[in-house]
Amino acid sequence: MVALYIIGGIILFIAILLHCPVRAKISFIDKKFDISVKYLFFTIYPMKEKKPKKKKIKNKTKKKSEDEKKDVSEETPVCEKTEETEEKPSSEPPPIPTDKKKKEKKPKLPKEEKEERKKELLEKIELVKMILASASKGLKKLLSAIRLYDIAIDIDVADEDAYKAALGYGRMNMIVYNVISFLRTFFTVSIDHVKINCVYNSDKSKYDAAVNIHAIPSTILCAAIIIGTKFLVLYQKKKRADKKALKQAEKELK
């Protein structure tokens, strides 16, 4: 009974940990990109940099190095000045290179290698298709686990020409609100504020934005299991179909 209680306690503890959300903060303020990721009371990213320990240099080693330098300076003799000999320019013309480098042509691949490469590409394409087909339900589950909240946007669209500034202001409004509506189709979104200003007679535009992301590990894990199991089922079906096709081809040849 004690063992069952211990196992139950461990499972309950893991379940609580998996239901605790992972929080991330992404910001782009004053042309500086910043990310911070936290789980419970721990900061996962950025990690704290460890300060390098300063090694204490002993006085004895310093004295030894100074003595060695002195001995080397005493032993090395002073070089005597030598008369500089001027080299006369040679009247002979420089040698003309006879062998010119020919452009190396790439060797053509044989038909067998080309066919093998085509087969590899087709196999990769099929794998991608299988992953996309298996990820339909899992992706919905995964996206439901992610929440975007406290979205803050501060934009100043500036231009010296008033007409261009007004055009930029209209475009920016269209882009920002379309992006928010697109995100709302996949995630749960909550907005803190969106401020888009039009500034005339100025070149200093400002683009500041920040968002908090909230993700639950248990739902992400569940989505990963769904995607993995569906992919394995599809992969097994494909293997069986390939085996049947090979058997039929062998029978036809016989």
GROMACS elastic network, one bead per residue, 0.5 to 0.9 nm:
[ bonds ]
;  ai    aj funct       b0    kb
    1     4     6  0.51260   500
    1     5     6  0.63640   500
    1     6     6  0.87671   500
    2     5     6  0.51384   500
    2     6     6  0.62947   500
    2     7     6  0.87338   500
    3     6     6  0.51068   500
    3     7     6  0.62030   500
    3     8     6  0.85412   500
    4     7     6  0.51062   500
    4     8     6  0.59993   500
    4     9     6  0.84681   500
    5     8     6  0.50267   500
    5     9     6  0.60265   500
    5    10     6  0.86034   500
    6     9     6  0.50677   500
    6    10     6  0.62204   500
    6    11     6  0.86886   500
    7    10     6  0.51359   500
    7    11     6  0.62228   500
    7    12     6  0.86093   500
    8    11     6  0.51496   500
    8    12     6  0.61024   500
    8    13     6  0.85604   500
    9    12     6  0.50960   500
    9    13     6  0.60912   500
    9    14     6  0.86539   500
   10    13     6  0.50873   500
   10    14     6  0.62264   500
   10    15     6  0.86033   500
   11    14     6  0.51758   500
   11    15     6  0.61345   500
   11    16     6  0.86907   500
   12    15     6  0.50304   500
   12    16     6  0.62338   500
   12    17     6  0.86746   500
   13    16     6  0.51888   500
   13    17     6  0.62836   500
   13    18     6  0.87156   500
   14    17     6  0.50464   500
   14    18     6  0.61475   500
   14    19     6  0.86820   500
   15    18     6  0.51284   500
   15    19     6  0.62853   500
   15    20     6  0.88098   500
   15   218     6  0.79067   500
   16    19     6  0.51984   500
   16    20     6  0.63725   500
   17    20     6  0.52605   500
   17    21     6  0.84876   500
   17    40     6  0.89080   500
   17   217     6  0.84096   500
   17   218     6  0.86563   500
   18    21     6  0.76722   500
   18   216     6  0.71059   500
   18   217     6  0.52034   500
   18   219     6  0.85286   500
   18   221     6  0.87491   500
   19   216     6  0.59469   500
   19   217     6  0.63505   500
   19   218     6  0.56702   500
   19   219     6  0.82898   500
   20    39     6  0.77861   500
   20    40     6  0.71162   500
   20   215     6  0.88113   500
   20   216     6  0.64468   500
   20   217     6  0.73245   500
   20   218     6  0.84702   500
   21    38     6  0.89753   500
   21    39     6  0.68378   500
   21    40     6  0.75780   500
   21   214     6  0.63082   500
   21   215     6  0.53887   500
   21   217     6  0.65856   500
   21   218     6  0.89252   500
   22    37     6  0.73107   500
   22    38     6  0.60445   500
   22    40     6  0.74130   500
   22   213     6  0.80725   500
   22   214     6  0.59172   500
   22   215     6  0.52189   500
   22   216     6  0.62403   500
   22   217     6  0.71786   500
   23    36     6  0.83292   500
   23    37     6  0.57729   500
   23    38     6  0.51821   500
   23    39     6  0.62958   500
   23    40     6  0.84787   500
   23   212     6  0.71372   500
   23   213     6  0.56869   500
   23   215     6  0.66073   500
   23   216     6  0.89748   500
   24    35     6  0.71569   500
   24    36     6  0.55785   500
   24    38     6  0.61816   500
   24    39     6  0.87325   500
   24    45     6  0.89739   500
   24   211     6  0.84207   500
   24   212     6  0.57775   500
   24   214     6  0.66337   500
   24   215     6  0.84913   500
   25    34     6  0.79776   500
   25    35     6  0.56973   500
   25    36     6  0.52602   500
   25    37     6  0.65071   500
   25    38     6  0.86694   500
   25   210     6  0.74135   500
   25   211     6  0.59419   500
   25   213     6  0.62194   500
   26    33     6  0.76520   500
   26    34     6  0.58635   500
   26    36     6  0.67738   500
   26    37     6  0.88495   500
   26   209     6  0.84361   500
   26   210     6  0.57083   500
   26   211     6  0.54497   500
   26   212     6  0.64412   500
   26   213     6  0.79461   500
   27    32     6  0.79167   500
   27    33     6  0.59157   500
   27    34     6  0.52949   500
   27    35     6  0.66471   500
   27   208     6  0.77714   500
   27   209     6  0.57668   500
   27   211     6  0.64050   500
   27   212     6  0.86815   500
   28    31     6  0.61789   500
   28    32     6  0.53968   500
   28    34     6  0.64074   500
   28   207     6  0.78403   500
   28   208     6  0.55499   500
   28   209     6  0.53204   500
   28   210     6  0.62697   500
   29    32     6  0.53851   500
   29    33     6  0.68484   500
   29    34     6  0.83044   500
   29   206     6  0.89359   500
   29   207     6  0.73445   500
   29   209     6  0.64011   500
   29   210     6  0.77774   500
   30    33     6  0.85629   500
   30   206     6  0.77326   500
   30   207     6  0.76828   500
   30   208     6  0.67136   500
   31   206     6  0.86690   500
   31   207     6  0.77770   500
   31   208     6  0.77713   500
   35    45     6  0.75111   500
   35    46     6  0.75982   500
   36    43     6  0.75093   500
   36    44     6  0.77485   500
   36    45     6  0.53794   500
   36    46     6  0.60895   500
   37    42     6  0.87581   500
   37    43     6  0.59703   500
   37    44     6  0.54453   500
   37    46     6  0.72976   500
   38    41     6  0.70054   500
   38    42     6  0.56902   500
   38    44     6  0.54798   500
   38    45     6  0.70928   500
   39    42     6  0.53557   500
   39    43     6  0.63759   500
   39    44     6  0.68355   500
   40    43     6  0.82446   500
   43    46     6  0.69909   500
   43    47     6  0.70239   500
   43    48     6  0.88066   500
   44    47     6  0.63666   500
   45    48     6  0.84691   500
   46    49     6  0.87696   500
   50    53     6  0.89299   500
   57    60     6  0.85683   500
   57    61     6  0.73365   500
   57    62     6  0.77833   500
   58    61     6  0.57407   500
   58    62     6  0.68907   500
   59    62     6  0.51393   500
   59    63     6  0.63300   500
   59    64     6  0.87591   500
   60    63     6  0.52104   500
   60    64     6  0.62725   500
   60    65     6  0.87707   500
   61    64     6  0.51250   500
   61    65     6  0.62895   500
   61    66     6  0.87348   500
   62    65     6  0.53059   500
   62    66     6  0.63372   500
   62    67     6  0.87914   500
   63    66     6  0.51567   500
   63    67     6  0.62461   500
   63    68     6  0.86845   500
   64    67     6  0.51784   500
   64    68     6  0.62121   500
   64    69     6  0.86816   500
   65    68     6  0.51217   500
   65    69     6  0.62503   500
   65    70     6  0.87659   500
   66    69     6  0.51537   500
   66    70     6  0.63765   500
   66    71     6  0.88614   500
   67    70     6  0.51298   500
   67    71     6  0.63280   500
   67    72     6  0.87418   500
   68    71     6  0.51657   500
   68    72     6  0.62521   500
   68    73     6  0.86783   500
   69    72     6  0.52067   500
   69    73     6  0.62192   500
   69    74     6  0.87325   500
   70    73     6  0.51475   500
   70    74     6  0.62673   500
   70    75     6  0.87215   500
   71    74     6  0.51984   500
   71    75     6  0.62097   500
   71    76     6  0.87579   500
   72    75     6  0.52112   500
   72    76     6  0.62034   500
   73    76     6  0.55611   500
   73    77     6  0.83273   500
   74    77     6  0.76155   500
   76    79     6  0.89754   500
   79    82     6  0.88838   500
   81    84     6  0.89656   500
   82    85     6  0.89610   500
   87    90     6  0.87688   500
   88    91     6  0.89618   500
   89    92     6  0.89429   500
   90    93     6  0.79375   500
   92    95     6  0.87514   500
   93    96     6  0.86858   500
   95    98     6  0.89197   500
   97   100     6  0.71074   500
   99   102     6  0.88482   500
  101   104     6  0.86777   500
  102   105     6  0.89632   500
  104   107     6  0.89496   500
  105   108     6  0.88446   500
  109   112     6  0.82533   500
  109   113     6  0.64000   500
  109   114     6  0.66344   500
  110   113     6  0.55771   500
  110   114     6  0.64904   500
  110   115     6  0.88882   500
  111   114     6  0.50748   500
  111   115     6  0.61782   500
  111   116     6  0.86569   500
  112   115     6  0.51938   500
  112   116     6  0.62665   500
  112   117     6  0.87489   500
  113   116     6  0.50475   500
  113   117     6  0.62213   500
  113   118     6  0.86319   500
  114   117     6  0.51866   500
  114   118     6  0.62426   500
  114   119     6  0.86905   500
  115   118     6  0.50502   500
  115   119     6  0.62126   500
  115   120     6  0.87054   500
  116   119     6  0.50720   500
  116   120     6  0.62743   500
  116   121     6  0.87251   500
  117   120     6  0.50540   500
  117   121     6  0.62413   500
  117   122     6  0.86450   500
  118   121     6  0.51270   500
  118   122     6  0.62010   500
  118   123     6  0.86221   500
  119   122     6  0.51114   500
  119   123     6  0.61519   500
  119   124     6  0.86541   500
  120   123     6  0.51040   500
  120   124     6  0.62435   500
  120   125     6  0.86887   500
  121   124     6  0.51174   500
  121   125     6  0.62191   500
  121   126     6  0.86717   500
  122   125     6  0.50561   500
  122   126     6  0.61949   500
  122   127     6  0.86634   500
  123   126     6  0.51042   500
  123   127     6  0.62509   500
  123   128     6  0.87510   500
  124   127     6  0.50690   500
  124   128     6  0.63119   500
  124   129     6  0.87036   500
  125   128     6  0.51571   500
  125   129     6  0.62872   500
  125   130     6  0.87107   500
  126   129     6  0.50230   500
  126   130     6  0.61829   500
  126   131     6  0.86794   500
  127   130     6  0.50487   500
  127   131     6  0.62221   500
  127   132     6  0.86721   500
  127   235     6  0.85784   500
  128   131     6  0.51243   500
  128   132     6  0.62339   500
  128   133     6  0.86032   500
  129   132     6  0.51574   500
  129   133     6  0.61084   500
  129   134     6  0.86097   500
  130   133     6  0.50549   500
  130   134     6  0.61004   500
  130   135     6  0.84963   500
  130   231     6  0.66155   500
  130   234     6  0.68812   500
  130   235     6  0.76184   500
  131   134     6  0.51689   500
  131   135     6  0.60083   500
  131   136     6  0.89628   500
  131   227     6  0.79251   500
  131   228     6  0.88988   500
  131   230     6  0.87643   500
  131   231     6  0.62235   500
  132   135     6  0.51249   500
  132   136     6  0.66740   500
  133   136     6  0.59382   500
  133   137     6  0.89206   500
  133   230     6  0.85380   500
  133   231     6  0.80475   500
  133   234     6  0.88016   500
  134   137     6  0.73332   500
  134   138     6  0.75591   500
  134   226     6  0.81576   500
  134   227     6  0.55066   500
  134   228     6  0.77487   500
  134   229     6  0.83170   500
  134   230     6  0.51649   500
  134   231     6  0.52304   500
  134   232     6  0.88744   500
  134   233     6  0.89898   500
  134   234     6  0.77055   500
  135   138     6  0.50586   500
  135   139     6  0.55866   500
  135   140     6  0.84869   500
  135   223     6  0.86491   500
  135   224     6  0.88102   500
  135   226     6  0.79535   500
  135   227     6  0.51281   500
  135   228     6  0.84502   500
  135   230     6  0.78698   500
  135   231     6  0.79946   500
  136   139     6  0.55375   500
  136   140     6  0.67757   500
  136   227     6  0.80500   500
  137   140     6  0.53689   500
  137   141     6  0.65461   500
  137   142     6  0.87826   500
  137   223     6  0.79465   500
  137   226     6  0.75310   500
  137   227     6  0.75575   500
  138   141     6  0.51223   500
  138   142     6  0.60931   500
  138   143     6  0.86329   500
  138   220     6  0.88454   500
  138   222     6  0.79788   500
  138   224     6  0.66658   500
  138   225     6  0.80818   500
  138   226     6  0.55410   500
  138   227     6  0.52675   500
  138   228     6  0.89519   500
  139   143     6  0.59884   500
  139   144     6  0.84453   500
  139   223     6  0.67365   500
  139   224     6  0.86284   500
  139   227     6  0.79957   500
  140   143     6  0.52495   500
  140   144     6  0.62088   500
  140   145     6  0.88767   500
  140   186     6  0.80422   500
  140   223     6  0.81326   500
  141   144     6  0.52212   500
  141   145     6  0.66693   500
  141   219     6  0.68150   500
  141   220     6  0.74624   500
  141   222     6  0.78018   500
  141   223     6  0.55396   500
  142   145     6  0.53244   500
  142   146     6  0.70434   500
  142   219     6  0.64257   500
  142   220     6  0.52443   500
  142   221     6  0.84164   500
  142   222     6  0.80725   500
  142   223     6  0.53983   500
  142   224     6  0.79524   500
  143   146     6  0.53847   500
  143   147     6  0.81928   500
  143   186     6  0.62645   500
  143   187     6  0.60709   500
  143   188     6  0.88626   500
  143   220     6  0.84794   500
  144   147     6  0.74985   500
  144   186     6  0.75294   500
  144   187     6  0.63349   500
  144   188     6  0.75420   500
  144   215     6  0.89374   500
  144   219     6  0.80740   500
  145   187     6  0.83142   500
  145   214     6  0.80025   500
  145   215     6  0.54705   500
  145   216     6  0.55544   500
  145   217     6  0.79400   500
  145   218     6  0.85185   500
  145   219     6  0.57417   500
  145   220     6  0.65272   500
  146   187     6  0.63348   500
  146   188     6  0.73790   500
  146   213     6  0.69720   500
  146   214     6  0.57202   500
  146   216     6  0.70330   500
  146   220     6  0.87266   500
  147   187     6  0.58177   500
  147   188     6  0.50701   500
  147   189     6  0.62719   500
  147   190     6  0.84389   500
  147   212     6  0.82934   500
  147   213     6  0.57632   500
  147   215     6  0.63683   500
  148   151     6  0.72417   500
  148   183     6  0.88758   500
  148   187     6  0.68663   500
  148   188     6  0.61706   500
  148   190     6  0.64388   500
  148   191     6  0.84876   500
  148   211     6  0.67842   500
  148   212     6  0.58785   500
  148   214     6  0.64354   500
  148   215     6  0.89818   500
  149   188     6  0.78985   500
  149   189     6  0.55646   500
  149   191     6  0.61452   500
  149   192     6  0.76613   500
  149   211     6  0.64267   500
  149   212     6  0.54109   500
  149   213     6  0.64903   500
  149   214     6  0.77281   500
  150   189     6  0.83449   500
  150   190     6  0.58704   500
  150   191     6  0.50552   500
  150   193     6  0.78486   500
  150   210     6  0.78633   500
  150   211     6  0.58870   500
  150   212     6  0.60697   500
  150   213     6  0.88681   500
  151   189     6  0.81034   500
  151   190     6  0.66334   500
  151   192     6  0.52807   500
  151   193     6  0.67191   500
  151   194     6  0.79341   500
  151   209     6  0.75227   500
  151   210     6  0.58679   500
  151   212     6  0.69464   500
  152   191     6  0.66937   500
  152   192     6  0.54424   500
  152   193     6  0.50631   500
  152   194     6  0.59787   500
  152   195     6  0.83357   500
  152   208     6  0.81639   500
  152   209     6  0.55478   500
  152   210     6  0.51998   500
  152   211     6  0.64639   500
  153   176     6  0.89247   500
  153   192     6  0.84449   500
  153   193     6  0.63443   500
  153   195     6  0.60420   500
  153   196     6  0.77787   500
  153   207     6  0.78710   500
  153   208     6  0.59398   500
  153   210     6  0.66537   500
  153   211     6  0.88337   500
  154   193     6  0.81744   500
  154   194     6  0.62496   500
  154   196     6  0.60597   500
  154   197     6  0.81400   500
  154   206     6  0.75796   500
  154   207     6  0.62893   500
  154   208     6  0.50909   500
  154   209     6  0.62244   500
  155   172     6  0.85800   500
  155   194     6  0.83098   500
  155   195     6  0.62371   500
  155   197     6  0.62083   500
  155   198     6  0.86251   500
  155   205     6  0.75683   500
  155   206     6  0.53503   500
  155   208     6  0.60973   500
  155   209     6  0.81604   500
  156   169     6  0.83527   500
  156   195     6  0.83298   500
  156   196     6  0.59313   500
  156   198     6  0.59175   500
  156   199     6  0.64394   500
  156   204     6  0.80914   500
  156   205     6  0.52492   500
  156   207     6  0.66332   500
  156   208     6  0.88912   500
  157   165     6  0.64445   500
  157   166     6  0.83745   500
  157   168     6  0.63976   500
  157   169     6  0.58034   500
  157   172     6  0.79283   500
  157   196     6  0.74238   500
  157   197     6  0.61330   500
  157   198     6  0.50333   500
  157   199     6  0.58672   500
  157   200     6  0.84970   500
  157   203     6  0.87430   500
  157   204     6  0.80722   500
  157   205     6  0.51770   500
  157   206     6  0.68132   500
  157   207     6  0.83394   500
  158   161     6  0.88032   500
  158   162     6  0.88314   500
  158   164     6  0.86938   500
  158   165     6  0.56877   500
  158   166     6  0.88491   500
  158   168     6  0.80701   500
  158   169     6  0.83903   500
  158   197     6  0.84484   500
  158   198     6  0.61557   500
  158   200     6  0.58895   500
  158   201     6  0.74039   500
  158   202     6  0.55481   500
  158   203     6  0.54217   500
  158   204     6  0.58915   500
  158   206     6  0.80562   500
  159   162     6  0.66894   500
  159   163     6  0.85954   500
  159   164     6  0.64502   500
  159   166     6  0.86550   500
  159   168     6  0.85030   500
  159   198     6  0.86118   500
  159   199     6  0.67970   500
  159   200     6  0.57250   500
  159   201     6  0.59458   500
  159   202     6  0.51950   500
  159   203     6  0.50482   500
  159   204     6  0.76843   500
  159   205     6  0.78348   500
  160   163     6  0.89135   500
  160   164     6  0.79599   500
  160   165     6  0.73550   500
  160   199     6  0.85765   500
  160   200     6  0.58499   500
  160   203     6  0.61911   500
  161   164     6  0.54499   500
  161   165     6  0.62360   500
  161   166     6  0.87647   500
  161   200     6  0.69899   500
  161   201     6  0.65470   500
  161   202     6  0.84832   500
  162   165     6  0.50583   500
  162   166     6  0.61843   500
  162   167     6  0.86712   500
  162   199     6  0.84550   500
  162   200     6  0.56374   500
  162   201     6  0.70965   500
  163   166     6  0.52374   500
  163   167     6  0.63090   500
  163   168     6  0.87233   500
  164   167     6  0.50271   500
  164   168     6  0.60974   500
  164   169     6  0.85131   500
  165   168     6  0.51105   500
  165   169     6  0.61053   500
  165   170     6  0.87194   500
  165   198     6  0.64770   500
  165   199     6  0.69393   500
  165   200     6  0.64507   500
  165   201     6  0.87895   500
  166   169     6  0.50222   500
  166   170     6  0.63193   500
  166   171     6  0.87472   500
  166   198     6  0.67226   500
  166   199     6  0.86976   500
  166   200     6  0.85390   500
  167   170     6  0.52348   500
  167   171     6  0.62982   500
  167   172     6  0.86492   500
  168   171     6  0.51144   500
  168   172     6  0.60400   500
  168   173     6  0.86131   500
  168   198     6  0.82169   500
  169   172     6  0.52218   500
  169   173     6  0.63139   500
  169   174     6  0.87546   500
  169   196     6  0.74525   500
  169   197     6  0.71908   500
  169   198     6  0.57758   500
  169   199     6  0.88953   500
  170   173     6  0.52787   500
  170   174     6  0.63496   500
  170   175     6  0.88071   500
  171   174     6  0.51057   500
  171   175     6  0.61826   500
  171   176     6  0.86499   500
  172   175     6  0.51271   500
  172   176     6  0.60563   500
  172   177     6  0.85415   500
  172   196     6  0.77796   500
  173   176     6  0.53661   500
  173   177     6  0.61490   500
  173   178     6  0.83597   500
  173   196     6  0.71007   500
  174   177     6  0.56447   500
  174   178     6  0.60219   500
  174   179     6  0.85774   500
  175   178     6  0.52831   500
  175   179     6  0.61256   500
  175   180     6  0.87175   500
  176   179     6  0.52683   500
  176   180     6  0.63400   500
  176   181     6  0.87992   500
  176   194     6  0.88102   500
  177   180     6  0.50732   500
  177   181     6  0.61988   500
  177   182     6  0.85691   500
  178   181     6  0.51516   500
  178   182     6  0.61166   500
  178   183     6  0.86691   500
  179   182     6  0.50233   500
  179   183     6  0.62111   500
  179   184     6  0.86674   500
  180   183     6  0.51492   500
  180   184     6  0.62705   500
  180   189     6  0.81408   500
  181   184     6  0.50677   500
  181   185     6  0.67446   500
  182   185     6  0.54897   500
  182   186     6  0.74375   500
  183   186     6  0.55917   500
  183   187     6  0.59061   500
  183   188     6  0.80540   500
  183   189     6  0.73375   500
  184   187     6  0.52417   500
  184   188     6  0.59982   500
  184   189     6  0.58370   500
  185   188     6  0.81408   500
  191   194     6  0.76259   500
  191   211     6  0.89091   500
  199   202     6  0.65714   500
  199   203     6  0.86387   500
  199   204     6  0.85946   500
  199   205     6  0.80716   500
  200   203     6  0.84465   500
  202   205     6  0.79914   500
  215   219     6  0.84787   500
  215   220     6  0.79606   500
  216   219     6  0.58934   500
  216   220     6  0.66000   500
  216   221     6  0.89467   500
  217   220     6  0.50519   500
  217   221     6  0.60647   500
  217   222     6  0.85639   500
  218   221     6  0.51365   500
  218   222     6  0.61703   500
  218   223     6  0.86656   500
  219   223     6  0.61031   500
  219   224     6  0.85745   500
  220   223     6  0.51080   500
  220   224     6  0.62346   500
  220   225     6  0.87494   500
  221   224     6  0.50624   500
  221   225     6  0.62868   500
  221   226     6  0.87351   500
  222   225     6  0.51563   500
  222   226     6  0.63097   500
  222   227     6  0.87559   500
  223   226     6  0.51162   500
  223   227     6  0.62306   500
  223   228     6  0.85665   500
  224   227     6  0.51840   500
  224   228     6  0.60518   500
  224   229     6  0.86332   500
  225   228     6  0.50665   500
  225   229     6  0.60805   500
  225   230     6  0.85148   500
  226   229     6  0.53993   500
  226   230     6  0.61651   500
  226   231     6  0.85201   500
  227   230     6  0.53455   500
  227   231     6  0.60736   500
  227   232     6  0.86985   500
  228   231     6  0.51624   500
  228   232     6  0.62605   500
  228   233     6  0.87773   500
  229   232     6  0.51691   500
  229   233     6  0.63096   500
  229   234     6  0.87643   500
  230   233     6  0.51549   500
  230   234     6  0.62862   500
  230   235     6  0.85809   500
  231   234     6  0.52083   500
  231   235     6  0.60535   500
  231   236     6  0.86446   500
  232   236     6  0.61523   500
  232   237     6  0.86359   500
  233   236     6  0.52568   500
  233   237     6  0.63126   500
  233   238     6  0.87428   500
  234   237     6  0.50914   500
  234   238     6  0.62289   500
  234   239     6  0.87175   500
  235   238     6  0.51195   500
  235   239     6  0.62824   500
  235   240     6  0.87934   500
  236   239     6  0.50748   500
  236   240     6  0.63087   500
  236   241     6  0.86816   500
  237   240     6  0.52191   500
  237   241     6  0.62367   500
  237   242     6  0.87048   500
  238   241     6  0.50956   500
  238   242     6  0.61921   500
  238   243     6  0.87021   500
  239   242     6  0.51468   500
  239   243     6  0.62792   500
  239   244     6  0.87572   500
  240   243     6  0.51395   500
  240   244     6  0.62825   500
  240   245     6  0.86837   500
  241   244     6  0.51908   500
  241   245     6  0.62497   500
  241   246     6  0.87666   500
  242   245     6  0.50976   500
  242   246     6  0.62757   500
  242   247     6  0.87475   500
  243   246     6  0.51416   500
  243   247     6  0.62619   500
  243   248     6  0.86814   500
  244   247     6  0.51643   500
  244   248     6  0.62125   500
  244   249     6  0.86470   500
  245   248     6  0.52042   500
  245   249     6  0.62156   500
  245   250     6  0.87277   500
  246   249     6  0.50860   500
  246   250     6  0.62077   500
  246   251     6  0.86891   500
  247   250     6  0.51308   500
  247   251     6  0.62490   500
  247   252     6  0.87074   500
  248   251     6  0.51233   500
  248   252     6  0.62658   500
  248   253     6  0.87436   500
  249   252     6  0.51723   500
  249   253     6  0.63133   500
  249   254     6  0.87924   500
  250   253     6  0.51543   500
  250   254     6  0.63135   500
  251   254     6  0.51603   500
